[in-house]
């Protein structure tokens, strides 16, 4: 723990130094800039904060990690959590996560990296917060501090949800949480683990401060910066995992104000643009700072031209797919009858392969070789892949590169407005006596996802309780976006892959 906090502080100094204005660096040589000098004004603080924004998606150069921050962590929190599955071993990435051999090993490099990443964020914003003590709060400084306190709340919250027992199913007053770090200063010593309650208390205090600062702040530059809406969204997440449903509903409602839900066309555009209608918070990937093969789309995309995608299409749990209404256009995000290039076998009738050769194993959707490969070509053409891509039944086409078949960078989405609808609906339903309000909120989201808008969404159609219906909507809407693992923890749900389509025989060595 001590070495990670120390490294985080050193890294911030580098970020602050390189993030300053040209005139500042001309006056002060880079090898002699102190943290105090680099953070001496709101302008310089914003430059340092831009370094934090980049750290959210940038490829780590620290030790041997070389991982892409949220671009790596978000898919990691999906794989192994029942809904987003791999068709084959591919090149080995995340196979141990799928087999539950990562989070059970305290010495695993993934566990160390996730810990490091979040404390690096915390250490960086602590330097800014601490440097601002005694300064006059201008709108520019309020914007910086609003974002810093939100980052600190977000990072501590992520850590406690991953490294501790769930607040709602544990004993938060005594369960071990994670160290709460609010200072970054010499001698850079780590702290002991606070209780889960301690961590949540800090998260709540920080996000309230963030919201207070945003009330007098200048407008954030864009969705790659944290805004008042984003801060309310973080507050909603914290309250939801705590079981504070009254505040979860209030914060979620506030977070979605001023935003609209995506149209069908926008929804199917690939989830690759930080300026999309629903995006509250995202990484605006700068082309010359891209992570390329360790990018978000490399791990979970459809048509990113990397070996993890080409040979290992990701698919949806069949049981979940079967719960999607035929009038729900989200059903189109997965291709139920995509040809099974991974497993298919043909019976060769003549001396040479023929289009008339029958499919004998691996894919019951096609009778002959010709039908099979014709269908494969349709998928390849429609989703801008190349001839080296595999396809697979129920494969995802939700996350698409804008320039398919390339390794061009695309943005990483951290928070969408639809999540706020889902939090608000669930929080209202969990309070008791507010079912009508919950139904109104979840119906607004579900009706926005209808192919035929003249046929309204029926919250009772699946025959589920209101809470279970909202859970299904959440799994469908947020599939692959990094929520499922934490949801299973807070629901206290066991992993169940019955009839999911998962192959228990797929094993591989991890790279």
N, C-alpha and C positions, 0 to 999 in steps of 0.2 A: 504493500500500500504506500509506504513512504517513498519508494523509488518512483512510483507513478505520479504522485503529487509533485515531487521535485521536478520531474521531466515536464509536467504540464506547465509549471511556472516558467521554465526555461523556454519552452516552445512559445508561450505567449510573448516573451520578450522579442523573439524573432519575428513573430507575426506583427507586433506593434511597430517594430523597426521598419520592416519592409512595407508596411501599410501606410506610412506617413507620406505627406506631400513631398514633391520634388524639392521645393524650396527648403523644407525642413531638413531633408537629408543633405542638401548642399551646405547648410549651415553647421550641421552636426554630423560628423563622420559616423557611419553605421557601426563601427566597432567601439564607439564610445557613448552610444545613446543609452541612457538609463530608462528603466520602466517609468519613472516619474516624469522624465522629459517627454517620452513618447506618448504619455497619457495626460499631457498638460492642458489640453483644451478639448472641447466637445468635437471639434473637427478631427483631431488626432485620435480621439476615442472612437469615432465612427470608422476611421481607417482600420483600427485594431479590431473593431466589431465585424468589419467586412471579412477579416481573416477568420473569425469564428463562423460566419456564414459559409465560407469556403470549406472550413474543416468539417462541416456537416455532410459534405458529399465528396471531398477530395480524397485521393488515394494517399494513405498514410505512408510516410517515409521513415517512420519511427521503428527502430529495430528491424524485425523480419515480418512485420504485419502486411504491408503493401495492400491493405484492404480498403474498400471505398466507403467507409463510414456508413451513413444511412443506406446507401446503395447496397451494402452487404448485410447490414443488421435487419432491415425490414424483411427481405425474403427469408432470412434465417428464422425470424419469428413466425413465419408461415409454415415452412417445411417441418414436419414432425408434429403438426397440429391438426391433422385429419382432413383438411379441405383442399390444399394445394399439393399435388403429388407428382412424383417423377415417373416417367414411362420406362426408363432404363437407367443404368448406372452412369451413362454419359462419360464425362472425363473425371468423375469422382467428387465434384463439389457438392457439399451438403449431404452426402450419403450417410455420414455418421449422425447428422442431425435427424434425418429421417428415421434412423434406427434407434434413437434415444440414447446415444453413446457420447453426447457432447455435454448437455446440461447436467448430466449425472457425474461428470468428471471435473473436480475443482481445478485440476491442473491443465485442462484443455486450453489450447491457444485461443479458441473463440471466446471462452469465458474471460480470459485475460484481456483480449482485445476490446470487448464490449465494455469492460470495467475501465480500461485506459481511456477509451474514446470519450466516455461521459465525464470522467474526472478531468480530462483535458479541457472540455467545454467549460466545466465549472471553474477550473483554475483560471482560465482565460477571462471569463466575465468577472470573476472575483477581483482581478487586478484592476479592471475598469471601475467597478463599483467602489472599491476601496480608494482609488485615486480621486474619485468625485467627491469624497467627504469634504465638506466645507465650501464647495463651489456654489455659486449662485445658479439656481435651477432655471435655465432658459428653456424655451420650447425644444431647441436642438438637444440639450443635455437630457431633458425629460424623455425624448425619443430614445436616446442611447440607453438610459437607465431602465426605461420600460422594457426594452428588449433584453437587457442583461438579466434583470430579475426574472423575466419569463424564461429565459434559457436556463437559469439556475433551478427554477422550479421544475421545468420539463426534465432536465437531466437527472435530478435527484429522484423524481417520480419514476422515470424509466428504470433507474437502478433498483429502487425498492420493489418495483413490480416484478423484476427479473431475479433478484438475488435474495428475496425474503418471502415468507409466507404471505398469502393473500390477507389483506386487511379484513375482509368480510368473513373469512373462514378460519382465521387464526386468532391469536390473542395479542393484539397490537401493542398493548402496554408492556409486554414482556418479550415478545418475539424479537429476535435480533434482526435489525434492518441493515443499513449501510452507514458508513461515516458521513456525517453532515459537515460539509466544508464551506465555510463562509469567509475565510481569510486565506490569502495566498501570500505568505511572507517568510523570510528567513527565520528559522532554519529548515523550512519546508518539511516539517514532520507530519506524518499522517495521524489520523485520529482513530479511536476505537469505534466499533459499530454502535450506532445509536439504536434504540428500539424502532420498530415500525411506526409507532405513534410519534416518536421524535421526528422522524423523517417527514411524515405527513404534516406535522405542525409547521416545519420549515417550509415545505412546499406551499402550504396555504398562505403563510405569511409573505412569501416571496411573490406569489402570483397576485395577491391583493395589492402589494406595493407596485407591481408592474402595471396593473389596471389604473391605479391612482396616478402614476406618472403619465400614462397615455392620455389621461383626461386633459393634460396641459401640454401635450407634446406636438411637435410638428409632424406632418404626415410622413409615414414611411415611404421609401422610394418605390417599392414594388412588393410582390408576394414573396420574394426571397428574403425580405426582412419581416420581422415579427410586428404585427399590428395590434390594435386594441381587439379586433375580432379574433385574432389568433390567440391572444392572451386569454380571452374568455373561453376559447376552445380548449386550451391547456387546463384552465380551471375546471371546465366541465369534465375532462378526463380524470383529473385528480378526485373530484367529488364522486364520480361514478364508481371508481375502483374502491373508494372508501365506503361506499354505501350511503353517502350523503345525498339522497335522491332529490330532495327539495332544491338544494343548490345546484346539483347537476343539471336539472331541468332549466333553472334560471340562467345559468351560464351558457348552456347550449343554445338557448333561444337568443340570447344576446349575441353570441358568436355568428349566427346565421343572418343577422339583420343586414340588409343592403345587398345581399347576394341572392342569386336565383339558381335553380337547378338546371343542369345541362339538358339540352335537347337530345333526341336520339342520335342525330348526326354528330353532335359534339361528343356524346358518350362513346361512340364507336370510332373516334378519331385516333385513339391509341394511348391516352393518358400520358402524353409525352411533352406537355407544354405548361410551364409554370404560370402562364397567363390565362389558362382555361377558365371558363365561367365560374366553376365551383371551387377553384383552388384558393384556400385560405393561406397556405404556407407551403413553399416548395424550394428546392434548390435550382437556381438558374445556372445551368452548366455552361461555363465559359469554354468555348472550343479548344483553346490552347492549354486549358487546365483539365481536360477530360481524363477520366480514369480508364477509358477504352475497355479492355477485356475484363476489368474488375468493376464495371459499371452496373447500375441497377438493371438495365435491360439485358445485360449478359447473363444475369442470374435468373431472371423471371420473364423476360420478353419472349416474343414469338419469332421475330424475324431479324434480330440482331445477329450478325454473321460471325458468331463465335461457336466454338465446339460444344459449349454447354447447352446452347440452343439447338444447333443443327442436328445433333444426334440424340437429344433428350427432351422432347416436347413435354411441357408441364400440363397436367390435366386436372380437372375438377373431380372431387369425390362424387361417384355416380349417384349415391343416395341424395346428396345435396342437389345435384343437377335435376333429378327427378322431382324435386319439390318446386321447381321453377314453373310458373304458369306459362302456357303456350302463348298467351297474349302479353308476356313480359319480354321486351326487347333485350333485356340482359341475357336471356337464354342464348342469344346469338354470339355472346362472348366466348362460347365453347362449341366446338364442332363435334357433335355426337357421333357422326358417321365418317369422320376423317379416316382415310386408309391407314391401317396398322402396318407401317413400314418396319417397325421394330421387330415384330414377331411373325409376319406373314410367310407362308410357304406355298409353293405352287407344284402341281403335278405336271411334269414335262411329258407331253404325249409323243411328239416327234423327236427327230434328232436335234432340232434347234428349238429354243423357246418360242412359243406362239402366243398371240393375243387370245387365242381360244383355250389355252391351258387353264384348267380350273384351279381355283383357290382351294387348297385342301386343309389348311390350318392357319389360325391366327386372325382371320377376319371373315365373319359371316355376312358382312354387308355387301360383299361383291362376289359374283359367281366366277368371273374369269380374270385372267391377267390383264386383258385389255381394259375392262371396266375399272379395275383397281387402279391402274396407272393413269387412266384418263381422269379419274376423280382426284388423284394425287396432284396432277398437273393443274387442275382447277384451283386447288388450295394454294399451290405455289404461286400461281399467277395473281390470284386475288389479294394475297397478303404480302406481295413483294419479297418473296424468298428467292433462293437460288436452287439449282438442281441438286445441291448437296444436303438440303434440309430433309429430315424425316418428318412424317406426320403420324398422328396417333389418335384413336378415338377419344372423344371428350377433351381434346387438347384446347388450351387457352389461346384466344386471339385478342385478349383484352389489352395487353401491353404491346404496342407496336412502335417500332422506330419510324420517325417521319421519313427517313430515307432507308427503306427496307432493304435487307440484303447487304448492308454496309456495317461498319463499326462507328458511324458518326454518332456523336454524343447527343443525348436527349436529357430532359430535365427529370428530377426526382421529386415526386409529390409526397409531402409529409402530412398534410391535413386537407380534407375536403368538406364542403358544406353538408353533403349528405350524411356524413358521420354525426353532425350536430343534430340533424333530424332524428337519427337513430338513438342518440343519447337522450334527447329530450323525451321521445316517446317511451323509451324503457324506464327512464326515471319517473315519469308521470305514472306509468302503469304500476311501478313498484311501490308507490306511495299509498295506494289504496284509495278508492273513492274518486279517482281521476281517470277512469277508463275511457270515458267519452273524449276527454282532452287528448289522451294518448292515441286513441283511434284516429282522431282528426289529424294529428301530426304524422303518424305512420302512413295514413291514407294519402296525404299530400305528396309524400315521397313516392309511394308505390304507384299512384296515378300518373306521376310524371314519367314513369318507366313503362307505360302501356303502349303497345303497338297500335291498337285500336282504341283511341281515347273515348269513344262513345260507350265502351263497355267498362264500367267503373270497377276499381279494385274492391274485392270483398274480403274483409279481414278474417272472416270465418270460413273461407272456402277450403282451406287445408284441414279444417277440423281441429285446429290447435288452440290451446289457451292463448290469451292475448300476449302474455310474456313469451311463450314459445314461438308465436308468430313473429314477434319483433326480433327474436333471436335469428330466425330463418332469414328475415329480411336483411339483417346485419351481415350474416354470412354470405349472402348473395351479393349485396351491394359492395362490401369491402373486401371481397375475395382477392387475396394476393397482396394486399396493401399494408401488411404488417400488424394486424390486430388479433388474429385468431389465437395465438399462444396466450396472450394476456387474458383474452376472453375466457378461454378454457380454465385458467387459474381462478379467475374471479367467480366463475360459475361453479367451480369445483367439479368439473366434468372430466371423466376418464376418457382416454383415447379409445375410440371405437372405429375400426376400419372395416367392419362387416359390410360386404357388398359395395365397397368403395371403389374397387378396381385396382387397389394396390396389390403389388406382387411381392409376397413375403419371401420369395426366393432370390430377389435382386440383392446382390451384395457386391461390394467393390472395396478396394483399398483406397483410403483417403489420400489425397495429394496435398 
